[in-house]
Amino acid sequence: MNFQTHADWPIGPLIAVLVVGIILIGVIYNFIAERKRREALCELATRLNLSFDASEDDGIPGRFGFLKQLDQGDNRYATNVISGTYRQYDVLAFDYHYQTYSTDSKGNRTTQHHWFSFFILTLPTTFPELTIRRENFFLKVAEVFGYQNIKFESAEFSKTFCVRSPDKKFAYDVCNAQMMEYLLANRDLSVEFENEVIALAFNSRLAAAEFERNLQRLAEIRTRLPEYLFTNA
């Protein structure tokens, strides 16, 4: 009897089978991880007496499209939406998707899918635009070209965060001593105020445990806003 040795086996098909197997394992792993994360978010919402909706919602980017982080790309939608009243405030927390495109030198078009987590607290009045973001190289370059940051008495705060708003008085009211102290203790936060909302944006999808933590931080930011901003509105 003649037995085919390993050296006689065709290498191409073996590599193809191996690649397909690795892809399948990755797909299955991602599916299981996504299901577990979704279940954890649903459990979190239930524990906090909030609602949870795993379906795709393109109404949220339409409603809050004035926010810079939600006004980019195509095929915009929210999913895994947690909503309701948290610590007496109306809140939304969700995963957000949009897509962009790039074309290489040969004319081949590639679609890039972008995901991040987003948190919104609705206010009883409207405010001017205000962004508070960690200072970085690109923001410093923008400042050179005329996009000026608002400076504060706290040199550490001004060095750490880039604050921009067409209304400097509002920026100073929001970035009071308590707020600056809190943000310096939470330097990963990127905060945006505009119209009737406070928003927190992150550059990736967060774990379920981080959703609760950032709902807490969103509420803490609200508590540090002076009440005269609402009574004088």
Protein Blocks (a to p, Z undefined) as FASTA:
>chain_A
ZZddfklpcfklmmmmmmmmmmmmmmmmmmmmmmmmmmmmmmmmmmnopacdfbdcfklm
mmmmmpmklmgcehiacehiaeddeehiacdddddddddddddfkopacddddddddddd
ddfbdcdddddddddfklmmmmmnopacdddfblmlmmmpccddfblklmmmmmgmklmm
mmmmmmmbccddehjbccdddfbdcdfklmmmmmmmmmmmmmmpcfklmmmZZ
